[in-house]
Amino acid sequence: MAVTATPSTGTRILRRSPAPPSTAEADICVVGAGIAGVSAAVEAARLGRRVVLADAQPSLGGQAVNSIIGTFAGLYSNGENGFQLTRGIADDILRDLGAKGGLHYRHGPPHTTVLYDEVMLSRWVEETVRSSGIRVLLGAVMRDVSVQAGRIGRVEFATRYGDVRVEAQGFVDASGDAALAWMAGFPCREPEEPVYGSQMVVLENVDEAAMPSRAQLAERQGEKAPQYGMVRRDGFAFLFAGRGIALVNMTHVETPLEPFAASAASLEGKAQADKAVAFLRAEYPAAFGRARVRAYGQPGIRQTRWIKGLHHLTVAELRAGTRFPDAVARTAWAIELHTHAEGYIWEPFPPGHLHYVPFRSMVPEGAENLVAAGRCIDADNAALSSVRVMGPCIAMGYAAAHALDLAGSGSVRQIDIAALAARVAPNVSEEGPRARG
Ligand SMILES: Cc1cc2nc3c(=O)[nH]c(=O)nc-3n(C[C@H](O)[C@H](O)[C@H](O)COP(=O)(O)OP(=O)(O)OC[C@H]3O[C@@H](n4cnc5c(N)ncnc54)[C@H](O)[C@@H]3O)c2cc1C
């Protein structure tokens, strides 16, 4: 149908006048929308809380989506036919992505892991957050935090559309780098030696039938890495069966906190990834000769800065399977310590073994209304290398929401631990469904 109305000129002229930041109020503000932050935000919303979920990225999902980690680890107990250790959003993700063919189960030994389609996970996160009524603030980098007597009152974010102030009763630091705890002035830890990150790459057009085994690949990389200028000598590539897609994790890149160094490292990661692809193409032409890079993830960051909590979880406690009275998460994932440029330390646990994260490792020393969740909780390097995988990250997010819900306007240090234990029982005491697929 033709439109006959006179067109408007379509413009107006404005001049900026200084304006204070806009303000949002919430019960719980979650900083960081990775898997831990999404779990915390969704659970808090399900508890009826008003939630703001903020992230520096213009998208949700953190590393699980944007770094294309591609595999849920630490979600099942070890051994034949392990059971699911973490519920909450893990149940929904497994159900919904499974129904769409977006999952591929790999059964150990020693672990069951679940490969996922990262595009489907991204849309799952977006739709779940949207339908939960969570207010989302994207492209929002923290620039100021106000704290009084250990209580955070508000966090101020810079966004490309102006500054925003979020006032809340409770806060979750799910930034991965303890960015909120650090800005609030609480003590934090940094590693004395680098813990290397990795640049993930997704290859398409891989010939599945010709794919080398993980052991063959690692052995060949061990021999030939110097020839291709590769730093790491023991990486791996996982096949997403039936799709001709492989997820390549063959690089080791430092992940410094200094802004220019961090930016340079992200470029270094891609250069390393290209060398890995050249290695795969030349050494395994039948499998990778026609392969193309479908996507480079954003830098994969394992460990940078993390909180000093009320409890420093140790590798001895992991090995002993210490069951804390305030346990909120559990896993059987191996110690996976990336402290050497050329390789990593891998120490799997036997069938039946489980280890636990206490709530006190999520509470920054001196904080009243702040809980950390995900890869920035308090643990030594080796312990953190196990409990930061996505299964326990989901459980920690779940626990953070319940702890802040119980605390209300009070202190997270004074909540009823028995009440918290009852709420997190599905992630700590019960046997979930057996792995499918
Ligand atoms: C290369 C690599 C491979 C891995 N492989 C596996 C695997 O196979 N399986 C597995 O389960 N786990 C794996 N892990 C570990 C796991 O992916 C991470 O530990 C986990 O995803 C961390 O989730 P998170 O929510 O704690 O943090 P992240 O996913 O890092 O999310 C933190 C979010 O906080 C935001 N943020 C940070 N600072 C600020 C700020 N100042 N202001 C606002 N927002 C901010 C970030 O933008 C980010 O989105 C791997 C990790 C790496 C690096």
The ligand as a Gaussian input file, in Angstrom:
#p B3LYP/6-31G(d) Opt

LIG

0 1
 C       40.764000     -22.307000      27.914000
 C       39.848000     -22.778000      28.993000
 C       39.292000     -24.030000      28.901000
 C       38.423000     -24.466000      29.864000
 N       37.836000     -25.690000      29.725000
 C       36.803000     -26.005000      30.503000
 C       36.010000     -27.131000      30.209000
 O       36.265000     -27.863000      29.258000
 N       34.932000     -27.359000      30.993000
 C       34.615000     -26.566000      32.055000
 O       33.603000     -26.821000      32.712000
 N       35.368000     -25.516000      32.371000
 C       36.436000     -25.201000      31.613000
 N       37.183000     -24.095000      31.907000
 C       36.900000     -23.322000      33.113000
 C       35.607000     -22.545000      32.992000
 O       35.350000     -22.240000      31.646000
 C       35.622000     -21.213000      33.721000
 O       36.317000     -21.300000      34.916000
 C       34.197000     -20.777000      33.954000
 O       33.550000     -20.607000      32.703000
 C       34.195000     -19.506000      34.751000
 O       32.897000     -18.998000      34.841000
 P       32.640000     -17.678000      35.668000
 O       31.183000     -17.402000      35.570000
 O       33.249000     -17.807000      37.015000
 O       33.514000     -16.548000      34.945000
 P       33.513000     -15.939000      33.422000
 O       32.880000     -16.860000      32.468000
 O       34.897000     -15.510000      33.227000
 O       32.547000     -14.687000      33.566000
 C       32.954000     -13.494000      34.192000
 C       32.194000     -12.347000      33.575000
 O       32.451000     -11.159000      34.347000
 C       32.595000     -10.057000      33.478000
 N       33.444000      -9.055000      34.110000
 C       34.741000      -9.180000      34.476000
 N       35.191000      -8.017000      34.989000
 C       34.158000      -7.140000      34.948000
 C       34.026000      -5.772000      35.341000
 N       35.049000      -5.105000      35.868000
 N       32.825000      -5.161000      35.156000
 C       31.784000      -5.859000      34.615000
 N       31.861000      -7.168000      34.223000
 C       33.039000      -7.791000      34.399000
 C       33.271000     -10.660000      32.244000
 O       33.008000      -9.878000      31.100000
 C       32.656000     -12.054000      32.156000
 O       31.561000     -12.125000      31.269000
 C       38.097000     -23.640000      30.969000
 C       38.667000     -22.374000      31.059000
 C       39.530000     -21.938000      30.091000
 C       40.104000     -20.569000      30.200000

